[in-house]
Amino acid sequence: MTGPNAAGRKYVPRPTGLNAEFYEAASGGALHLQRCSDCGRFRHPPRYYCAACGSGTYDWAQSDGQGLLFSWTVTHRAYDWGWADDLPYATGVVDIAEGVRVVGALEHVAPEELAIGLPVRAHLAPVEEGFVFISFRPR
């Protein structure tokens, strides 16, 4: 499905380029992060060159997805009607242990229980070939 909500379904993007590589690596159900092959620094979102050393070589390293909640927002009004049944829902920015920040849904936690530093772990749910929804749950 492309474009805005069709027939009540949630919009599913069709990633391209490095984003497609990121989601392909995640399609097995585990978070993978781009890592510089020369200096070993992790980077997210994926990019063609390392900000630390300028190298254009990289690989994808599996992460256990553990991190700490850095920030969040709670949505009370759906932009895409495919999400209306989930209202209110929270989206968070998580400091992953490898030193990058990843954005995803926050699940199994009430909005009033959210707090900076909340320990969470990534959960990946394949939606369609080439895309997974990323969420975080308290550990």
KAFEN-V457577 format. One record per pair of residues at least 12 apart in sequence whose ideal C-beta (glycine too) atoms are under 7 Angstrom apart, sorted by the first residue. I is the first residue (numbers start at 1). J is the second residue. Records with the same first field share a line. If there is no record, write none. Layout:
# KAFEN-V457577
I = J + J
This chain:
# KAFEN-V457577
2 = 14
4 = 80
5 = 80 + 81 + 82
8 = 81 + 82
9 = 82
10 = 80 + 82 + 83
11 = 80 + 82
12 = 127 + 128 + 131
13 = 131
14 = 130
15 = 130 + 131
18 = 46 + 47 + 48
19 = 46
20 = 130
21 = 46
22 = 46
23 = 130 + 131 + 132
24 = 130
25 = 60
26 = 124 + 132
27 = 126 + 132
29 = 124
30 = 62 + 124
31 = 63 + 65 + 122 + 124
32 = 60 + 61 + 62 + 63
33 = 61 + 63 + 98 + 100
34 = 46 + 58 + 60
35 = 58 + 59 + 61
36 = 50 + 52 + 53 + 55 + 58
37 = 55 + 57 + 58 + 59
38 = 50 + 53 + 55 + 57
39 = 52 + 53 + 55
42 = 98 + 99 + 100
43 = 100
44 = 100 + 101 + 102
63 = 96 + 98
65 = 121 + 122
66 = 97 + 121 + 139
67 = 94 + 95 + 96 + 97 + 120
68 = 94 + 95 + 117 + 118 + 119
69 = 92 + 94 + 114 + 115 + 116 + 117 + 118 + 120
70 = 93 + 94 + 95 + 101 + 116
71 = 92 + 93
72 = 90 + 91 + 92 + 93 + 106 + 114
73 = 90 + 91
74 = 88 + 90 + 111
75 = 87 + 88 + 89 + 91
76 = 88
88 = 111
89 = 105
90 = 106 + 111 + 114
91 = 103 + 105 + 106
92 = 104 + 106 + 136
94 = 120 + 136
102 = 134
104 = 122 + 134 + 135 + 136
105 = 133 + 135
106 = 135 + 136
107 = 123 + 135 + 137
108 = 137 + 138
109 = 138
118 = 138
119 = 138 + 139
120 = 136 + 137 + 138 + 139
121 = 136 + 137 + 139
122 = 134 + 136
123 = 135 + 136 + 137
